[in-house]
Amino acid sequence: MKKSILAAGISLLLVFPGAAAEPTTLNGRMERVEDVLYGETRSGSLTERITSADNLISVSYTHLTLPT
């Protein structure tokens, strides 16, 4: 579930590009996500950076109920 939220956030960033050119690599896209989340680009492996962003965005939907 968390990965799908992160993927949706990345997709939104790519659908609505800012003034800068759209990144073409996964690393470039992750840098854009980090700029939005942290205000700066982080260092480290791509896997660690994705996990860190995923942990920050973690959302629980258990409190929601479906209409009957």
Number of C-alpha atoms within 10 A of each C-alpha: 10 14 15 10 14 19 13 12 14 15 12 11 16 15 10 9 12 10 6 7 7 15 14 8 9 10 13 13 17 19 19 23 21 18 13 12 13 12 10 12 15 15 9 7 9 14 8 12 18 16 12 13 17 17 13 13 15 13 11 9 8 6 5 7 7 4 4 3
